[in-house]
Amino acid sequence: MKYIEIGSFNPDYCYYNREACYGIYLEDGKLLLALNIERNQIEMIGGGKQIDESNEDCLSREFMEEIGSQIEGVVPFVDIKCYWESDYAHVCTLAHFFIVDKIHSVGTSYVDHKVQFVALEEAVRMLNLLYQKEAINLYLKKLKQL
């Protein structure tokens, strides 16, 4: 699996470290995203790992929580370590991205996410987090090489 770093580490900062997992799922050539109603922003399906949780378990839990779906055929795609600044802290996120082959809706998601399917190029413009944008750009490059 590929590993990249974006942003730059500054030894003068105290970083909040966060590890997260995200799924790349296409349907009819469009990427599955969600509108996070609380934050009013478009995001990939996924989120932070819990203590002692595997990457695959984290991704499965996040899909269930956010959009009420079970996932199948999860394949690691890229790990991205990103140094960035949020509104409240300097953050170091280690984001694990997976290609998801199938989803099965079970209809028990939380109500704070609204599913959207978006063209890949449009998704890059809509996403706010640098590491999510980078993962989709890498995925676009992979598709063009096929």
N, C-alpha and C positions, 0 to 999 in steps of 0.2 A: 504494500500500500504506500502511496505517496505521502510525504510529510513536508509541509512548508511553513515558514514563519512570515508574518507580515507585521508591519509596525516595527518599532525598535525599543529594546529594553533600555531603561534609564535607571542606573543604580541609585540615583537620588530619590526615587519614588518607592513607596511602600504599596505593592500591588495587592489587589483583591484577586485571588486566583479562583477561576471557575472552570469546571469541566462540563461539557455538554455534548449531546448527540442529536443529529438532525437527519431526516430522511429526504431523499430525492425520489419522488414518485411522479411518473408521467402517465397521462391518459390522453389519448388522441393528440400526442405531441405537445401537450401543455403540462406545466409544472403545478403540482398541488401546493398551494400556500394557504395561509389563514390570516384573516384580519383579526388581530388581537384587539378586541373592543375596548378593554381597559386602557391600553396604551395608544389606541387609534393608529396602529401601524401594521403593515403587511409583514409577515414573518414566515419562515420555513416551519414545518411541523417538527417539534423537538424541544429540548430544554435541558436543564441542569441535572447532572447525575446525583443520586443519593449515595450515602455512605454504603460501601460494600455492594453496590449495584453494578452489574456488568453493563457494557455499552449496549448490547442487544436488549437487555432487560429495560434499560433506561429508554431506549427508542420505542420499544413496545408500550411501555407505560405512558409515555408522552403522546403517542398516537391515540391511545385509548382516552386519556384525559382531555386532550384538546379537540379531537374530532370524532370520538366514539368509534374508532376503527381498530381492528386487529390487522397485523401485518404478516406477510410471508415473503420468503426469498430475499432476505437481507444480506447484501454483499458490501463489505467495506470499500469505500471509494478514496477518501483523502482525510488526513488529519491536518488541521490548520491551527497553529498557535498564533494568537493575535494580541498585540499590545495596543491598548486604546484607552481613551478617557471618556467616562460616562459623566452624567451630570453630578455624580456624587463621589467618584473615586477613579483612580488609575486601575485599569483592569487588565489581567492576563487571562485570556480564554483559550483553553485547549478544546477545540471543537472537532468532534468525530462525525464525518459525513458518510452515509450509507445509501446505496441504491436499493430501493424497495421495489420488489417485483409485483406484489399484489396487496390490495387492501380489501377488507371485508367490513362493511359498516354494521355496527351492532347498536348504534343509536343511543349511547349512554355518555356522551361527551359533556364537559362543562359548558356553560352557556356563554363563556367569554371569548369564543373563537367562532368565526364564520368562514367556511371553506370557500376557496376561490381557485379556479384553474386559470393559469396565466401563461402566455407564450414565454419561452425561456429568455429571449432578449428583453422583453418587457419586465420580467421578474428581476433582472439585474438592476434595472432602473428603479423599481419599486422598493426593493429591500434596503433597509437602513444599516444593517450591521455589515461591516467590511468583510468579515470572514464568510458570511453567507453569500455575499456578492462574488467573492473570489471562488468559492466552491462551485457556484453556478457557471461562472466563466470557464473554469476548468472542465466542467461537464460539457459545456457547449463545444469546447475544443476537441474533447474526446469524440463527440458525436460527428463532428466534421471530418475526423480522421477515419471514420468507419466507411 
